[in-house]
């Protein structure tokens, strides 16, 4: 994150920075950067931020993670994330978007001081992004994340994960959208504690888009859901 972050606007409030990180971002570095930025947002000394990254292969544990759901502990590094949710995988080919917003303020479809609405808006962001590639992403009651249904088998697979934390009304962590990760890497955990359904990606759905194309769609759909640039 640099002083060259691109600035977008949200209603009449302070501008939101939008930054796409190059290369792979070390997870502890990302955690420290998010903590520093959220403290600055709370203090009013930094703008809100949407930070797009890719990580090297790793597993992260949310506050509800069960140790038995880490099925291959030595496969990749593991980290305590401090967000909600259970185990998830991050790695190359997956777009992770860290969303640091002051939730005391309205952001278009996301009402102020309404965490449920904020999570709904994150879901809507991913659903609309997938829709730009003619992929139907869906919510499921009782299951966190965004799901797609195989039209032939009717089996369901997760294509996008959501895990957030809100500290004194400033959000951090965010979403992870599977563009073209190695799906076999999810085999070392029970993703989000859900063993009965699989994991998929945009490429596995037969849509061979680039990360840059996905980033453009994320940006456009962000404007629709959280505020127009």
MARMI-607234 format. One record per residue: residue in one letter; z, y, x of N, C-alpha, C, CB in turn. Coordinates in steps of 0.001 Angstrom, whole numbers, padded with zeros to 6 digits, always signed. Glycine has a CB too. Layout:
BEGIN
AZYXZYXZYXZYX...
//
This chain:
BEGIN
X+000000-001184+000854+000000+000000+000000+000000+001236+000891+001230+000004-000967X-000885+002142+000632-001044+003293+001509-001159+004565+000699-002264+003125+002404X-001209+005678+001422-001379+006973+000762-002775+007107+000155-001126+008113+001756X-003675+006145+000470-005030+006179-000069-005167+005382-001357-006001+005653+000953X-004054+004946-001945-004119+004241-003218-004943+005056-004207-002700+003975-003776X-005835+004370-004938-006618+005049-005961-005705+005399-007125-007808+004169-006434X-005902+006552-007711-005035+007026-008780-005755+006923-010120-004589+008477-008515X-005062+006338-011108-005547+006343-012479-004484+006986-013344-005886+004903-012976X-004884+007481-014506-003935+008176-015361-003490+007301-016504-004535+009454-015892X-002313+007584-017050-001784+006878-018201-001154+007900-019130-000755+005788-017778X-001831+008182-020255-001370+009166-021213-001119+010500-020500-000091+008672-021929X-000016+011169-020804+000221+012489-020217+001238+012425-019086+000696+013464-021286X+001560+011230-018623+002625+011088-017651+002057+011020-016232+003457+009842-017956X+002924+010728-015289+002508+010653-013892+001394+009630-013714+003699+010300-012996X+000506+009870-012760-000591+008931-012542-000100+007587-012001-001605+009532-011582X-000887+006555-012252-000610+005216-011748-001532+004957-010562-000805+004133-012864X-000994+004436-009482-001811+004053-008330-002333+002636-008527-000997+004158-007011X-003551+002424-008062-004200+001113-008168-004657+000743-006760-005420+001128-009200X-004109-000338-006209-004418-000686-004820-004786-002158-004708-003225-000365-003902X-005921-002435-004054-006364-003802-003775-006135-004073-002294-007876-004012-004164X-005258-005020-002002-004900-005344-000627-005958-006257-000019-003508-006010-000566X-006342-005976+001208-007294-006827+001905-006575-007988+002575-008083-006019+002938X-007263-009120+002713-006707-010279+003398-005602-010949+002602-006184-009876+004747X-004774-011724+003296-003678-012455+002676-002362-011747+002980-003640-013922+003172X-001546-011585+001962-000280-010852+002075+000885-011825+002141-000098-009882+000889X+001673-011724+003190+002870-012539+003355+003826-012292+002192+003562-012232+004703X+004413-013365+001636+005225-013190+000431+006488-012359+000669+005611-014539-000118X+007267-012599+001717+008433-011729+001948+008054-010262+002103+009182-012184+003184X+006897-010001+002718+006423-008625+002840+006166-008023+001466+005149-008567+003691X+005560-008820+000585+005288-008344-000771+006581-008053-001522+004455-009373-001540X+007561-008950-001404+008843-008715-002079+009492-007423-001604+009795-009890-001842X+009520-007227-000297+010154-006023+000248+009411-004774-000208+010200-006083+001786X+008077-004836-000231+007293-003679-000650+007528-003359-002121+005808-003923-000398X+007608-004404-002960+007870-004165-004379+009240-003554-004602+007753-005460-005161X+010243-004063-003902+011591-003525-004062+011650-002059-003643+012592-004347-003247X+010975-001739-002551+010959-000352-002081+010237+000545-003087+010282-000257-000696X+009099+000069-003600+008322+000903-004518+009054+001094-005843+006943+000283-004765X+009656+000030-006378+010344+000181-007663+011526+001132-007543+010819-001180-008179X+012221+001106-006407+013315+002054-006209+012788+003482-006183+014071+001743-004909X+011632+003675-005549+011046+005015-005477+010537+005476-006842+009902+005040-004460X+009970+004559-007623+009529+004909-008980+010734+005346-009810+008802+003706-009661X+011805+004599-009695+013023+004927-010447+013569+006288-010039+014095+003848-010231X+013453+006595-008759+013960+007871-008246+012998+009019-008509+014231+007766-006758X+011796+008703-008965+010813+009743-009224+010089+010241-007996+011466+010876-009882X+010129+009470-006898+009500+009909-005649+008187+009188-005363+010451+009698-004495X+007787+008256-006220+006510+007554-006043+005918+007276-007411+006693+006227-005237X+004602+007157-007439+003911+006845-008695+004061+005371-009032+002419+007219-008605X+003824+005059-010292+003733+003670-010707+002543+003017-009997+003593+003560-012256X+002539+001680-009932+001547+001004-009100+001127-000328-009690+002089+000795-007705X-000185-000584-009653-000740-001923-009857-001284-002360-008497-001873-001943-010990X-000735-003440-007958-001037-003872-006600-001654-005264-006665+000242-003865-005705X-002924-005395-006288-003641-006661-006331-003642-007298-004944-005087-006456-006840X-003167-008549-004866-003062-009240-003579-003539-010686-003721-001602-009201-003052X-003759-011322-002562-003842-012773-002437-002793-013191-001417-005289-013246-002010X-002173-014328-001656-001173-014851-000731-001705-016084-000004+000126-015192-001479X-001143-016408+001178-001377-017728+001753-000731-018783+000856-000816-017814+003204X-001065-020056+000990-000494-021077+000104+001032-021128+000184-001068-022445+000449X+001682-021054-000981+003146-021083-001043+003591-021367-002473+003752-019741-000540X+004845-021753-002599+005466-021952-003906+006605-020961-004074+005977-023408-004067X+006738-020413-005276+007850-019511-005557+008658-020029-006739+007338-018084-005839X+009953-019815-006671+010874-020268-007710+011391-019076-008492+012045-021062-007101X+011211-019117-009811+011812-018118-010673+013257-018451-010961+011037-017995-011964X+013888-017631-011766+015321-017792-012013+015641-019043-012824+015856-016576-012731X+014635-019631-013486+014866-020849-014281+014330-022098-013599+014224-020709-015650X+013921-022008-012344+013299-023141-011652+014288-024289-011452+012741-022692-010297X+013807-025512-011675+014601-026722-011457+014174-027358-010146+014440-027725-012639X+015138-027757-009350+014824-028304-008032+013942-029541-008140+016107-028644-007279X+014138-030353-009173+013340-031573-009314+011869-031285-009625+013927-032445-010405X+011572-030054-010045+010176-029697-010316+009416-029311-009049+010119-028554-011310X+010130-029206-007923+009480-029053-006623+009255-030463-006093+010349-028174-005616X+008083-031011-006331+007832-032424-006092+007394-032739-004674+006804-032911-007038X+006965-031742-003928+006541-031943-002541+007088-030786-001701+004970-032034-002431X+008394-030833-001381+009051-029682-000751+008472-029274+000594+010489-029977-000575X+007899-030222+001335+007402-029898+002659+005951-029458+002695+007572-031061+003539X+005321-029366+001557+003878-029095+001522+003541-027665+001941+003336-029355+000127X+004224-026705+001329+004003-025288+001621+005357-024588+001688+003082-024623+000542X+005422-023401+002290+006677-022637+002261+007108-022338+000827+006522-021324+003047X+008405-022293+000603+008953-021973-000710+009821-020733-000619+009760-023154-001271X+009837-019963-001719+010571-018703-001729+011254-018511-003078+009629-017518-001425X+012449-017930-003029+013115-017474-004242+012491-016140-004631+014669-017344-004038X+011894-016085-005820+011136-014897-006189+011998-013808-006830+010031-015280-007129X+013031-014215-007570+013842-013230-008272+013260-012792-009598+014035-012042-007412X+012111-013340-009977+011492-013031-011274+011945-014063-012299+009932-013009-011165X+011546-013844-013548+011778-014852-014564+010812-016016-014382+011636-014248-015965X+011103-017118-015088+010202-018264-015053+010647-019347-014089+008828-017813-014689X+009747-020301-013849+010077-021468-013051+009221-021501-011780+009878-022756-013874X+008746-022679-011363+007956-022781-010142+006518-022352-010393+007995-024209-009595X+005947-021665-009433+004522-021370-009484+003946-021450-008077+004264-019974-010108X+002624-021568-008045+001890-021611-006781+001111-020323-006612+000943-022834-006724X+001075-019814-005380+000189-018717-005024-000644-019153-003827+000991-017413-004712X-001899-018702-003799-002738-019045-002665-004076-018347-002718-002942-020528-002602X-004891-018545-001691-006215-017934-001658-007040-018328-002881-006950-018335-000381X-007818-017374-003370-008620-017635-004559-007899-017367-005860-009081-019035-004545X-006658-016978-005758-005888-016595-006944-005586-015093-006829-004549-017449-007074X-005902-014352-007891-005603-012922-007872-004224-012691-008460-006671-012117-008653X-003312-012252-007626-001972-011893-008070-001915-010384-008232-000885-012393-007067X-001442-009948-009373-001339-008517-009672+000122-008174-009894-002196-008132-010919X+000673-007377-009012+002049-006919-009137+002046-005574-009873+002734-006797-007730X+002780-005537-010963+002731-004390-011884+004079-003690-011869+002362-004841-013336X+004097-002488-011328+005333-001720-011193+005229-000464-012054+005608-001350-009699X+005821-000545-013239+005736+000533-014216+007120+000987-014642+004931+000090-015432X+007223+002250-014992+008425+002809-015607+008346+002514-017099+008558+004360-015331X+009111+001534-017541+009001+001089-018928+009753+001994-019908+009518-000323-019049X+010353+003068-019413+010895+004056-020351+009769+004903-020934+011939+004960-019654X+008568+004786-020372+007420+005567-020815+006429+004683-021561+006735+006245-019621X+005703+005243-022520+004654+004462-023190+003443+004298-022279+004235+005136-024514X+002788+003160-022401+001551+002898-021670+000556+002282-022658+001800+001946-020428X-000038+003146-023475-001028+002729-024481-000433+001649-025398-002323+002198-023790X-000869+000398-025287-000400-000650-026197+001009-001141-025866-001357-001818-026165X+001516-000790-024700+002863-001208-024298+003869-000128-024699+002930-001479-022759X+004689-000431-025671+005663+000532-026171+006798+000727-025156+006230+000066-027531X+007405+001894-025115+008504+002126-024175+009741+001300-024529+008865+003609-024147X+010461+000888-023487+011730+000168-023616+011603-001075-024507+012800+001099-024180X+010487-001767-024373+010232-002977-025167+009640-004024-024228+009261-002685-026387X+010510-004867-023663+010062-005841-022669+009136-006876-023297+011263-006535-022021X+009420-007286-024530+008535-008238-025214+007133-007661-025355+009098-008604-026602X+007057-006411-025722+005764-005762-025870+005056-005650-024521+005931-004377-026499X+005803-005372-023464+005229-005301-022125+004627-006647-021724+006294-004868-021107X+005353-007732-021964+004829-009061-021636+003600-009369-022487+005913-010145-021847X+003646-009013-023766+002475-009188-024634+001275-008437-024068+002780-008701-026068X+001502-007212-023574+000413-006411-023020-000149-007046-021753+000895-004990-022725X+000705-007619-020909+000212-008338-019738-000659-009517-020159+001384-008825-018872X-000214-010258-021168-001018-011357-021695-002365-010841-022200-000266-012083-022825X-002322-009748-022949-003548-009179-023509-004497-008743-022402-003222-007992-024422X-003946-008210-021343-004751-007800-020180-005544-008983-019626-003845-007205-019076X-004867-010124-019439-005554-011300-018910-006550-011861-019919-004541-012376-018522X-006174-011896-021183-007076-012422-022214-008361-011605-022267-006387-012418-023593X-008243-010296-022235-009443-009447-022286-010266-009581-021013-009053-007978-022503X-009593-009729-019882-010319-009930-018626-011139-011212-018679-009344-009971-017438X-010527-012298-019111-011244-013564-019231-012397-013453-020220-010290-014676-019660X-012189-012697-021281-013230-012518-022279-014484-011890-021715-012719-011684-023402X-014342-011086-020674-015510-010471-020039-016400-011514-019377-015068-009437-019007X-015847-012700-019127-016615-013796-018544-016848-014919-019553-015901-014341-017313X-016709-014573-020830-016924-015523-021929-016002-016733-021849-018363-015989-021934X-014784-016491-021366-013740-017517-021374-012688-017099-022385-013109-017715-019948X-012353-017991-023301-011376-017674-024333-009976-018045-023854-011713-018409-025647X-009223-017032-023455-007833-017251-023086-006943-017112-024307-007399-016271-021990X-005911-017947-024397-005060-017973-025578-003580-018001-025207-005402-019175-026442X-002766-017438-026081-001323-017562-025988-000882-018863-026649-000624-016349-026640X+000286-019351-026263+000884-020508-026917+002367-020241-027153+000682-021793-026068X+002807-020417-028369+004213-020230-028700+005076-021176-027875+004452-020453-030203X+006074-020617-027203+006988-021431-026418+006495-021783-025031+007278-022667-027145X+005271-021345-024677+004724-021612-023348+004258-020304-022736+003557-022636-023412X+004807-019961-021585+004435-018713-020923+003065-018897-020268+005512-018290-019865X+002274-017844-020262+001000-017877-019565-000169-017833-020514+000909-019100-018711X-001373-017923-019929-002610-017885-020685-003302-019231-020526-003528-016717-020215X-003806-019757-021646-004311-021121-021716-005753-021147-022182-003448-021959-022644X-006489-022155-021715-007841-022403-022212-007911-023834-022724-008911-022154-021100X-008779-024046-023719-008921-025348-024364-010287-025931-024031-008735-025231-025900X-010313-027188-023565-011574-027882-023328-012194-028222-024679-011361-029170-022463X-013406-027729-024975-013972-027955-026298-014272-029419-026602-015220-027160-026442X-014455-030226-025564-014773-031638-025785-013524-032481-026003-015558-032184-024610X-012524-032294-025131-011330-033139-025190-010176-032498-025941-010883-033483-023804X-010253-031180-026173-009181-030394-026795-007923-030321-025920-008826-030991-028152X-008041-030726-024655-006901-030603-023744-006737-029145-023338-007087-031504-022488X-005504-028774-023029-005193-027392-022686-004761-027286-021229-004097-026842-023607X-005215-026210-020578-004857-025967-019185-004513-024495-018997-006008-026386-018237X-003580-024255-018101-003186-022878-017818-004144-022261-016807-001733-022819-017294X-004588-021050-017109-005481-020328-016208-004828-019061-015644-006770-019967-016935X-003768-018592-016302-003073-017399-015846-001577-017514-016046-003597-016179-016566X-000817-017141-015030+000649-017206-015097+001230-015800-015188+001226-017948-013863X+002385-015713-015830+003089-014437-015978+004552-014636-015613+002952-013880-017428X+005039-013803-014727+006451-013834-014363+006880-012439-013955+006719-014851-013222X+007792-011861-014683+008170-010477-014421+009678-010341-014261+007677-009570-015545X+010039-009226-013692+011431-008810-013646+011463-007331-013980+012085-009102-012248X+012480-006929-014715+012658-005524-015061+014031-005094-014553+012519-005287-016611X+014040-004140-013654+015278-003648-013053+015469-002186-013424+015259-003824-011511X+016465-001939-014268+016744-000571-014740+015467+000079-015266+017352+000292-013599X+014760-000699-016077+013563-000262-016799+012337-000015-015905+013877+000991-017552X+012365-000516-014684+011154-000515-013867+010741-001968-013654+011381+000225-012492X+009476-002270-013967+008989-003643-013845+008506-003929-012427+007859-003899-014846X+008603-005212-012059+007947-005674-010844+007580-007145-011006+008858-005464-009602X+006982-007742-009981+006259-009011-010124+005113-008788-011112+007217-010173-010612X+004619-009809-011797+003481-009557-012677+002749-010797-013111+002531-008655-012014X+001443-010882-012770+000587-011955-013274-000188-012575-012118-000386-011425-014359X-000666-013804-012346-001524-014487-011372-002658-015146-012142-000717-015547-010524X-003886-014792-011793-005067-015314-012467-005820-016221-011497-005982-014156-012979X-006061-017454-011936-006747-018427-011089-008256-018182-011124-006422-019870-011543X-008779-017655-010022-010214-017407-009916-010890-018634-009305-010500-016135-009062X-010559-018942-008066-011076-020161-007434-010077-020728-006421-012421-019875-006743X-008814-020905-006791-007872-021517-005861-008138-023018-005746-006420-021261-006313X-007551-023644-004735-007571-025098-004626-006578-025641-005658-007209-025579-003157X-007086-026180-006756-006207-026612-007842-005324-027787-007446-007027-026983-009054X-005726-028537-006413-004889-029644-005950-003556-029152-005409-005617-030444-004878X-003506-027887-004975-002273-027336-004415-001182-027186-005471-002552-025990-003768X-001557-027146-006751-000548-027090-007803+000196-028414-007942-001194-026717-009128X-000323-029468-007297+000275-030791-007443+001627-030950-006790-000634-031799-006893X+002037-029993-005966+003349-030101-005321+004493-029627-006181+003352-029332-004055X+004199-029079-007368+005223-028592-008287+004868-029014-009702+005369-027051-008194X+005820-028846-010597+005524-028867-012028+005353-027406-012411+006672-029591-012886X+004108-026945-012547+003894-025504-012743+004588-024989-014001+002399-025200-012823X+005458-024021-013805+006194-023392-014908+006983-024400-015726+005238-022646-015815X+007297-025563-015126+008089-026569-015812+007357-027320-016899+009272-025942-016390X+006017-027202-016945+005232-027835-018016+004393-028948-017401+004319-026790-018758X+004812-030201-017610+004147-031343-016991+003016-031908-017837+005148-032422-016716X+003025-031631-019127+002083-032298-020028+000722-031622-020107+002670-032371-021398X+000552-030485-019455-000729-029780-019464-001153-029452-018037-000640-028490-020311X-002455-029288-017855-002979-029062-016525-003139-027600-016171-004277-029739-016388X-003786-027385-015023-004072-026053-014510-005574-025955-014276-003271-025759-013195X-006152-024821-014571-007581-024623-014377-007833-023267-013737-008335-024739-015713X-009107-022941-013554-009490-021678-012942-010787-021192-013579-009649-021827-011404X-011136-019951-013277-012399-019406-013775-013573-020234-013255-012557-017925-013358X-013543-020587-011963-014622-021398-011411-014661-022786-012037-014472-021515-009903X-013485-023378-012296-013454-024699-012921-014010-024675-014337-012037-025234-012938X-014046-023489-014939-014652-023333-016260-016160-023105-016159-013996-022172-017008X-016703-023183-014937-018134-023055-014737-018628-021634-014580-018834-023677-015856X-017708-020689-014383-018079-019282-014240-017841-018888-012782-017257-018360-015228X-018897-018790-012004-018779-018616-010555-018805-017135-010162-019907-019367-009840X-017799-016429-010597-017695-015005-010297-017009-014795-008954-016930-014272-011409X-017189-013609-008395-016509-013240-007163-015167-012587-007495-017387-012288-006314X-014306-012503-006492-013031-011823-006682-013264-010348-007013-012148-011962-005423X-014294-009763-006407-014597-008363-006676-014980-008157-008136-015721-007877-005764X-015725-009089-008704-016091-008993-010115-014862-009131-011007-017126-010065-010475X-013960-010013-010629-012723-010175-011392-011882-008905-011296-011921-011396-010881X-011807-008319-010109-011036-007086-009946-011607-005966-010817-011022-006653-008469X-012929-005884-010894-013552-004862-011741-013210-005079-013205-015070-004865-011555X-013204-006339-013630-012847-006646-015015-011375-006348-015278-013153-008116-015333X-010513-006674-014326-009091-006364-014473-008880-004867-014623-008297-006891-013273X-009588-004091-013831-009441-002640-013895-009890-002103-015253-010243-001974-012771X-011058-002556-015718-011578-002081-017001-010649-002461-018144-012977-002647-017254X-010136-003678-018111-009264-004135-019201-007873-003528-019101-009161-005657-019196X-007450-003193-017884-006201-002438-017743-006301-001134-018514-005882-002161-016251X-007423-000439-018352-007597+000833-019045-007527+000655-020558-008928+001471-018654X-008059-000449-021068-008026-000720-022510-006606-000956-023006-008894-001930-022842X-005803-001673-022212-004490-002121-022684-003383-001131-022320-004164-003492-022102X-003410-000636-021091-002298+000187-020601-002614+001672-020514-001877-000295-019255X-003863+002048-020672-004185+003466-020629-005514+003724-019960-003101+004225-019917X-006245+004699-020454-007587+004993-019973-007533+005851-018722-008405+005689-021056X-008366+005493-017742-008421+006263-016493-009048+007624-016736-009214+005500-015415
//
